[in-house]
Structure formats: C-alpha cells, structure tokens
C-alpha cells in the first residue's frame, strides 16, 4: 500500500483539500474523493471534512493505493428482515469494472449476509440512505411497496441559483443523444424516454462562489437514473458539484438521501430512519438542519 506522511507547514494551504492538492499534486476532486473514502488521517483521527482546516504542524497520513474493498457499512437500522445503510459519497452502489469488492452491494453481502440485496441505488457521487432486503422473503413485499410508492424516499440537494418556493417537475427522461452515460430531459408528452415526476420544496438559501444556492428537499414519485440531477438542471438550477449537468464545480455532488420511511415487510408497521447531513451542505447553507421529524 502506497502511503504518504507529512506535516502542514506555515506556508501550506489551511484547508485539507487544498493541502492535499498542493503537496500530492492531486486535482481537487481526487483530493476530496480520498477524504470521502476514508483514506486521509490527521494525527490518528480519520478526516471526514475535505474543506476542514489543518493546523500548522499537524501530521497527515494519506493512503494512495486504489480502493479494493468497500469501507465498513454504516447501518442506521436493522432487524431480521431489513437493514438501512448510509452510503458515503464516492462509493458505487454496484460494482464497477475491475473493482468487484469496492461497492455497497459487496459490503452488504459481506457484512449483512449472502442473501442481502439492495432495493434501490444511489449515484456513486451521492450519499445517504439505501434500503436492503436481508432475505428473499422480504424482497417481494419491499419491491411491491416500492412499485406502489409506499416507500417515502427524501433527498436534500443544494441547487445553484435563486430557486424559490416549491413545485413538481414532470419531464420524461431518456438517454443523452451524445453521451450514453448521461440522461436528458424530454417533454412530458414526448414518445421517447420514460415518465418521471419529482417534487421539490426550497428550505433555505446560502451562497457559493459569490452566487446564490438553495437547499431543496426532493421527493420522488419515480426512480429514473439521474432523475433529480436531470430535473433540477432542466429548471436552470443544477446541483452544486454536478458538472455533468452544468452545475458548478465543488468537492462533491451535493445530493444526499437523508430520510426513509416504509412499511415493514412482515408486520406492516412503519420504519423511519434518517442520516446526518454532510458537513459541506451546512457550509453552503449555514444553519441548515434536517426537515425530517
């Protein structure tokens, strides 16, 4: 494992991300990814905030080898049938080529059992809660609840620009005509693509790089690939950090699945879970708190 150990000098940048960029010749995105992956330590403590300050004289230890295994799961709820886990930004929900063990589903089967199965996915760059069926008997009722919109999935996004109020976005989503990895918004009455519906409500405002941003709670009626990212971008308010959809560059994609509510697959009783908001969100929108009560 390749490891670099060094201390912050007085003439080094104060923020952790900028210090890694300066001393290790990294891009800002790669430096932030190392922090998100848990590969950076300040003293003996693992660093969690890429834009946090590093004191002069502090020792940094950085593990630079490619990640081959997913970090330990953060489980926020578990019983005999289901689990809810908190995915960090930078970890793919499913394995990518050449990194079979570096994914959330690999970590789930490793730590929750061979029958554990993700019920839905999050983009690699996003963070937050994902639902896991722990055995085959739980999968069918959870899948039915998903299809019938009985599972309330709530997201928080930091959108660029002076977005106000609340609304519903009904635009079909299809393949991008020039990049098959991306998606494109289409008219609601188009024949191409798939129907998609996103509801949003602006919670608070802040600033980034001299311009306005808005903290937006988002709830999905459908679950298309990149749905929230495409729909907000189609309004002219792309998510901060979402350069693929015209958003401003940032240390991470500011999209976080912060709350889940669902009927238990066996008893039908409600399960509610929430995940803390990433520190970067509160820096962009000071005083921001979770609206899930």
C-alpha atoms as one frame of an Amber mdcrd trajectory, in Angstrom:
protein
   0.000   0.000   0.000   1.438   3.353  -1.032   1.372   5.797   1.860   2.489
   9.420   2.242   3.150  11.003   5.628   3.859  14.719   6.002   3.114  17.748
   8.161   1.446  21.023   7.307   3.952  23.869   7.063   3.151  27.509   7.778
   3.099  28.411   4.075   0.813  25.493   3.106  -2.917  25.979   2.423  -5.056
  25.680   5.532  -7.890  23.580   4.114  -7.375  19.818   3.960  -8.380  19.519
   0.315  -6.115  22.334  -0.853  -3.251  20.972   1.247  -3.564  17.574  -0.436
  -3.691  19.254  -3.850  -0.544  21.259  -3.123   1.557  18.531  -1.518   0.473
  15.461  -3.523  -0.158  17.020  -6.942  -3.813  15.936  -6.971  -6.874  17.513
  -8.531  -9.404  18.994  -6.046 -11.884  16.245  -6.969  -9.328  13.478  -6.352
  -8.316  15.029  -3.031 -11.952  15.222  -1.898 -12.508  11.618  -3.020  -9.593
  10.432  -0.862 -11.194  12.087   2.165 -14.646  10.674   1.347 -13.116   7.202
   1.001 -11.606   7.401   4.497  -8.014   7.366   3.205  -6.781  10.516   4.987
  -5.832  10.815   8.651  -4.957  13.972  10.588  -2.946  12.751  13.527  -4.638
   9.484  14.493  -8.147  10.590  13.516  -9.706   9.809  10.155 -10.617  13.025
   8.344 -14.225  13.474   7.204 -14.378  17.083   6.005 -12.366  17.885   2.875
 -12.660  21.624   3.450 -11.861  21.483   7.145  -8.810  23.296   8.485  -5.489
  21.639   9.297  -3.345  23.231  11.973   0.284  24.084  11.300   2.419  21.145
  12.425  -0.369  18.544  12.193   0.760  15.236  10.721  -1.174  13.819   7.783
  -1.186  10.187   6.678  -2.618   9.543   3.210  -3.221   6.083   1.749  -2.903
   6.466  -2.014  -3.413   2.913  -3.257  -6.644   2.325  -5.200  -9.557   1.161
  -3.085 -10.073  -2.571  -3.461 -12.665  -3.160  -0.755 -15.588  -1.050   0.370
 -15.310   0.621   3.798 -17.320  -0.837   6.704 -21.069  -0.349   6.434 -22.768
   2.377   8.439 -26.015   0.679   9.494 -28.694   3.056  10.818 -31.437   0.425
  11.179 -31.515  -3.363  11.185 -33.868  -6.165  12.173 -34.305  -9.760  10.983
 -35.775  -8.711   7.621 -34.393  -5.359   6.521 -31.480  -3.004   7.012 -30.977
   0.654   6.145 -27.410   1.736   5.445 -25.769   5.138   4.945 -23.650   5.167
   1.763 -20.691   7.588   1.638 -20.098   9.764  -1.410 -17.634   8.153  -3.814
 -18.716   4.554  -3.186 -20.659   2.958  -6.077 -23.892   1.185  -5.189 -22.928
  -1.643  -7.543 -19.523  -2.909  -8.608 -17.664  -1.129 -11.391 -15.322  -2.904
 -13.835 -12.123  -4.026 -12.098 -13.387  -3.202  -8.585 -15.750  -6.035  -7.756
 -15.301  -5.695  -3.993 -15.424  -1.879  -3.925 -19.191  -1.325  -3.894 -22.020
  -1.022  -1.434 -23.681  -4.256  -2.530 -20.399  -6.121  -1.962 -20.146  -4.637
   1.535 -23.786  -5.557   2.203 -23.303  -9.226   1.349 -20.021  -9.290   3.274
 -21.471  -7.795   6.468 -25.226  -8.478   6.332 -25.257 -11.953   4.791 -25.068
 -13.605   1.395 -28.792 -13.037   0.720 -28.665  -9.267   1.349 -29.916  -7.329
  -1.653 -30.126  -3.581  -2.344 -33.676  -2.452  -3.131 -32.588   0.694  -4.985
 -29.430   2.608  -5.854 -27.752   5.967  -5.440 -25.326   7.568  -7.849 -21.703
   6.967  -6.907 -21.139  10.678  -6.210 -24.235  10.961  -3.976 -24.555   9.870
  -0.350 -27.236   8.707   2.015 -29.717   6.001   2.878 -30.347   2.794   0.977
 -32.757   0.000   1.823 -31.520  -3.598   1.964 -33.640  -6.774   1.994 -31.879
  -9.343   4.173 -33.511 -12.445   2.699 -35.654 -13.478  -0.246 -38.952 -13.473
   1.686 -38.509  -9.753   2.448 -37.627  -8.808  -1.113 -41.066  -9.288  -2.732
 -43.085  -7.150  -0.269 -40.430  -4.427  -0.337 -40.405  -4.449  -4.130 -44.212
  -4.198  -4.119 -44.057  -1.270  -1.678 -41.534   0.416  -3.961 -43.766  -0.068
  -7.015 -46.831   1.220  -5.166 -44.958   4.342  -3.928 -45.403   3.244  -0.304
 -41.729   3.932   0.438 -41.060   7.606   1.145 -37.534   8.476  -0.023 -36.428
  12.017   0.786 -33.366  13.748  -0.564 -31.620  17.023   0.118 -29.884  18.812
  -2.739 -28.002  22.102  -2.882 -29.145  23.692  -6.140 -27.346  26.584  -7.790
 -29.127  29.847  -8.475 -32.002  31.725  -6.784 -34.536  28.895  -6.676 -37.675
  29.685  -4.650 -40.868  28.025  -3.454 -41.955  24.521  -4.320 -43.155  22.666
  -7.366 -43.466  19.476  -9.363 -41.309  18.583 -12.352 -42.903  16.235 -14.871
 -40.450  15.620 -17.674 -39.638  12.323 -19.302 -36.050  11.137 -19.037 -34.202
   9.486 -21.898 -30.662   8.724 -22.994 -28.455  11.704 -23.731 -28.015  11.952
 -27.518 -24.215  12.440 -27.305 -23.194  10.629 -24.116 -24.847   7.327 -23.264
 -23.655   7.565 -19.656 -25.902  10.606 -19.114 -29.628  11.301 -19.335 -31.618
  14.109 -20.953 -34.969  15.745 -20.060 -37.797  15.380 -22.568 -41.236  16.948
 -22.799 -43.965  15.312 -20.729 -45.859  14.368 -23.894 -42.794  13.042 -25.745
 -42.890   9.489 -27.048 -39.249   8.784 -26.156 -37.817   8.189 -22.706 -39.660
   7.221 -19.529 -42.115   9.277 -17.457 -40.602  10.868 -14.355 -42.011  13.020
 -11.567 -40.019  14.967  -8.979 -41.500  17.127  -6.211 -39.340  19.784  -4.575
 -39.545  22.397  -1.834 -36.921  25.048  -1.096 -35.935  25.047   2.584 -33.224
  27.693   2.918 -30.713  29.770   0.976 -26.963  30.306   1.023 -24.089  31.325
  -1.229 -21.294  29.594  -3.093 -18.509  31.239  -5.055 -20.303  34.574  -4.862
 -23.634  33.296  -6.162 -26.898  32.130  -4.561 -27.685  28.499  -3.799 -30.768
  26.830  -2.349 -31.220  23.835  -0.060 -34.000  21.800  -1.633 -35.930  18.861
  -0.225 -36.781  16.437  -3.026 -39.279  13.570  -3.082 -39.571  11.101  -5.936
 -42.645   9.504  -7.451 -40.460   7.611  -9.913 -36.871   6.383  -9.724 -35.162
   7.033 -13.056 -31.398   7.161 -13.473 -30.070  10.640 -12.560 -33.680  11.838
 -12.143 -33.100  14.561  -9.530 -29.967  15.790 -11.267 -31.625  15.977 -14.682
 -34.845  17.556 -13.456 -33.201  20.315 -11.381 -30.771  21.057 -14.208 -33.712
  21.324 -16.615 -35.078  24.176 -14.469 -31.781  26.045 -14.781 -30.779  25.113
 -11.206 -28.254  22.267 -11.444 -26.906  20.711  -8.268 -23.690  22.140  -6.841
 -20.849  19.787  -7.739 -22.747  18.227 -10.653 -20.501  19.263 -13.519 -22.006
  16.540 -15.751 -25.268  18.513 -15.776 -23.860  22.053 -15.861 -23.509  22.512
 -12.105 -20.633  24.479 -10.565 -17.525  22.543  -9.546 -17.345  21.583  -5.872
 -15.668  18.990  -3.637 -18.605  16.581  -4.058 -22.054  16.190  -5.588 -24.415
  17.926  -3.164 -27.136  15.288  -3.215 -27.918  13.296  -0.070 -30.668  10.738
   0.608 -31.368  11.853   4.150 -34.594  10.039   5.134 -36.567   6.848   4.509
 -39.995   5.768   5.709 -41.562   2.437   4.760 -43.912  -0.287   5.973 -42.155
  -3.258   7.491 -42.325  -6.176   5.029 -43.596  -8.585   7.705 -45.616  -6.533
  10.208 -46.569  -3.507   8.104 -45.545  -1.190  10.937 -43.749   1.981   9.813
 -39.962   2.160   9.837 -38.410   5.636   9.892 -34.722   6.384   9.516 -32.630
   9.460   8.819 -28.969  10.217   8.153 -26.981  13.284   9.274 -26.479  15.977
   6.668 -22.940  16.173   5.200 -20.849  18.989   6.732 -20.311  20.539   3.286
 -24.043  21.245   2.996 -24.076  23.325   6.176 -21.104  25.342   4.963 -23.017
  26.284   1.828 -26.282  26.945   3.689 -25.413  27.961   7.294 -27.846  26.742
   9.906 -29.297  24.056   7.644 -30.940  21.219   9.591 -32.819  18.095   8.634
 -36.505  18.769   7.921 -37.471  15.167   8.708 -39.288  14.994  12.059
